[in-house]
Amino acid sequence: MAAGESAGAEARRQFALALAHDRAAADARAAAGRFEIAEITERRTARNLASLSGVGHFLLADRRWPGTKHAQIDLVVVGPGGVFIVDTKAWAEVSIDGGRVHRGEADVTDELLALADLTAVTQAELAEVGLAPGEVRPFVVLAGRRGIDATVQGVRIVGEREVLNCITAYGRRLTDTQVDAVLARALVLFPQTTAPAPVVATVPEPVVPAAPVPGPMVRVGRASAPPEVMEQDALLSPEEVNDALLRGVLVSPIEEWMSFLHPQQAKLVRRTFQGPSRIRGAAGTGKTVVGLHRAAHLARTTGGRVLVTSYVKTLPQVLQAMLARMAPDVVDRVEFVGVNAFASRLLNDRGVDCRPNRKGSGQAFAAAWQRTGVDSILGQGPRDQRYWDEEIQCVLKGRGITRFEQYADLNRTGRRHRLALNGRQAVWALYEAYEAELRARRIHDFADQILLAEAELVREPLRGVYSAVIVDEAQDLSCAMIRMLHSLVGDEPDGFTLIGDGQQSIYPGGYTLAEAGLSVAGRGVVLDINYRNTAQIVSFAQGLVTGDEYADIDGAIGPGDVPASIPRRGPEPVIERGPGWGRINAAMIERIRTVTKEIGTGLGDVAVLCITRQSASDATAVLRRAGIPVVDLEAYSGTPVDAVKVGTIKRAKGLEFKQVLIPDIRQHQTSGQPPADDADHERWDLTRRELYVAMTRARDGLWVGIRGVG
Ligand SMILES: Nc1ncnc2c1ncn2[C@@H]1O[C@H](COP(=O)(O)OP(=O)(O)OP(=O)(O)O)[C@@H](O)[C@H]1O
């Protein structure tokens, strides 16, 4: 080695080491700068939100990000408004457009994903104590910014001035006890931060350059220059803080189930099913509540549209009104529509001619019956023409059967009367005649509407429009309806959820899931706590249907589900017996006057539910004559009205009222002895299930009028 060579190598080594230390120092300065900015911005957010502690919120600052050693989450707010995970960002030149966030030219949307993931983890953890997933909300606060309020990737991005108002606007959604339960869990989930990550002062031994290092040493500037994002003064004045808090107090409270559930329900809301699923349970066990929360959850997590549908056309409107109060952030992405209205809209959109005409199709059937049925073995038997009309509507058209071979050995689920081959041939002749009458009159019936929509969806599928379909009261739909709805999402994970209770099926005929081409094997859940009724009402209603069996959509025949627990207690239901209407009507009026004197029960909390339309219009007339305001249940859309609701039991499906009166029961419908004829037996079963539905609509009190006893 030549003289001076080793000194030169050592000099280059020392330069390289110095450079490495410089880089480490620059990194540390940059980090310090970021912490400095964060300290300022986080302090400002905390100052803006500090007043929340005066209205029952707890502010957990600088907590550890679950699952990490050193990462921190700026602020977790737990209080009556729910849980808010707040991250403050000192982002300059932010623009939010088309669901993306940009800082200058750079797309930083993905930086929100970590916060969205943390929200999912928090939702899962807090579901263990019953908190509904929608009550955990991620917020990014843009330091020094104002006038911003947008939601991206499920994360709400707001300006510093907006954050307090946004949080107080949620009002009071949790009770003090619920806040305590959530807080206890949150303190464990978000522990205190430990010591910050140590500064690494060691630099690796550099590989010494063979030649001298050219140029001067790299200089690194201070990273903590005052951020330009702080140019606006975004702190709130004391008056603005007061206004925000006051607005929060004035938000009307929501019902408890909208934010807090049983842990079993809360977990079910978030559960992922790898295919179609089914939620079952006796009346009042919170199936619809879970369905609504699930609709909101899926709308949030998939970012797509969710369809909530049911057979009863007014029920979706009522559910929509509930969701609007429970989860206003997603209500525009959850579509509520009756199943026939859905089909009608689809056919209209596609320009398919379909004119369902109830009266016209009734006349078409009557003509076909005269021509083909009345003199056949159908007309000679004890069953009336209505039974055969139902056979065509529910058994044949409900399935979309078009060839006799399909019908010849069909298992007619839900129909008690056995039909031999010659009977089926006679039905088929009647069916052909009926279809010919419809075509000749150029009209359709409502089953055609579904079958046409189903065919249209086969021709041109509507895949990708909905990320999930939730069917409430699924037992009421026909096989073709289920197939049509299933085709919208197929077997996608969490795509198709059926909710229902076979005990409440009140239409003739039925279907099995296997026939509809879908399976929920391993994806069925049963709910078993009755939240709606008092134990006295449940026991009265169950007494009626004890021993009755029904055919379930899973193919089994058996008794109904029974709730494992019924926490609420109340007075015994009242029975008024009379030989005719006079005494029952007088007692009905008296009952309404008595219950509406109770504190907290207004006319709008009372429903008179009847088996037939005729009884409903008679009851309406009786109440009006007595000066009691009445509203037709057909017109009820979930908006409160100060009038007694009167309608058929069919229209009351899925709904509930504090007080229910059922004035048109006949003695034989409540007796334990079914009629000998199997078709009469089937109708008797249906009526009893209908009465069971009506009775289980009552939250606090039930009154029944039974005619036929002297
Ligand atoms: N976790 C809960 N806490 C308090 N109330 C609840 C809870 N879950 C449901 N409820 C209430 O119980 C009642 C019945 O709920 P829901 O309508 O969802 O039952 P369901 O099983 O769909 O009934 P049905 O089959 O009879 O229509 C509603 O008043 C609902 O608000």
The ligand as a Tripos MOL2 file, in Angstrom:
@<TRIPOS>MOLECULE
LIG
   31    33     1     0     0
SMALL
NO_CHARGES

@<TRIPOS>ATOM
      1 N1        -81.8430   -5.1110   21.4370 N.pl3     1 LIG1
      2 C1        -83.0370   -4.5780   21.5650 C.ar      1 LIG1
      3 N2        -83.2980   -3.7870   22.6060 N.ar      1 LIG1
      4 C2        -84.4940   -3.2310   22.7590 C.ar      1 LIG1
      5 N3        -85.5240   -3.4050   21.9220 N.ar      1 LIG1
      6 C3        -85.3130   -4.1960   20.8710 C.ar      1 LIG1
      7 C4        -84.0700   -4.8150   20.6310 C.ar      1 LIG1
      8 N4        -84.1880   -5.5400   19.5160 N.ar      1 LIG1
      9 C5        -85.4330   -5.3750   19.0630 C.ar      1 LIG1
     10 N5        -86.1140   -4.5620   19.8770 N.ar      1 LIG1
     11 C6        -87.4980   -4.1450   19.7420 C.3       1 LIG1
     12 O1        -88.2960   -5.3050   19.6860 O.3       1 LIG1
     13 C7        -89.3920   -5.0870   18.8460 C.3       1 LIG1
     14 C8        -89.4770   -6.2010   17.8380 C.3       1 LIG1
     15 O2        -88.4050   -6.1040   16.9280 O.3       1 LIG1
     16 P1        -88.5650   -6.5480   15.4190 P.3       1 LIG1
     17 O3        -89.7220   -5.8560   14.8000 O.co2     1 LIG1
     18 O4        -87.2410   -6.4360   14.7920 O.co2     1 LIG1
     19 O5        -88.9170   -8.0710   15.6430 O.3       1 LIG1
     20 P2        -89.2530   -9.1660   14.5570 P.3       1 LIG1
     21 O6        -88.5640  -10.3980   15.0220 O.co2     1 LIG1
     22 O7        -88.9450   -8.6850   13.1950 O.co2     1 LIG1
     23 O8        -90.8040   -9.2960   14.7750 O.3       1 LIG1
     24 P3        -91.9800   -9.8800   13.8590 P.3       1 LIG1
     25 O9        -91.4830  -11.1490   13.2480 O.co2     1 LIG1
     26 O10       -93.0380  -10.1420   14.8660 O.co2     1 LIG1
     27 O11       -92.3710   -8.8300   12.8880 O.co2     1 LIG1
     28 C9        -89.2220   -3.7220   18.2470 C.3       1 LIG1
     29 O12       -89.9520   -2.8030   19.0150 O.3       1 LIG1
     30 C10       -87.7900   -3.4320   18.4440 C.3       1 LIG1
     31 O13       -87.5930   -2.1090   18.5290 O.3       1 LIG1
@<TRIPOS>BOND
     1     1     2 1
     2     2     3 ar
     3     2     7 ar
     4     3     4 ar
     5     4     5 ar
     6     5     6 ar
     7     6     7 ar
     8     6    10 ar
     9     7     8 ar
    10     8     9 ar
    11     9    10 ar
    12    10    11 1
    13    11    12 1
    14    11    30 1
    15    12    13 1
    16    13    14 1
    17    13    28 1
    18    14    15 1
    19    15    16 1
    20    16    17 2
    21    16    18 1
    22    16    19 1
    23    19    20 1
    24    20    21 2
    25    20    22 1
    26    20    23 1
    27    23    24 1
    28    24    25 2
    29    24    26 1
    30    24    27 1
    31    28    29 1
    32    28    30 1
    33    30    31 1
@<TRIPOS>SUBSTRUCTURE
     1 LIG1         1 GROUP 0 **** ****
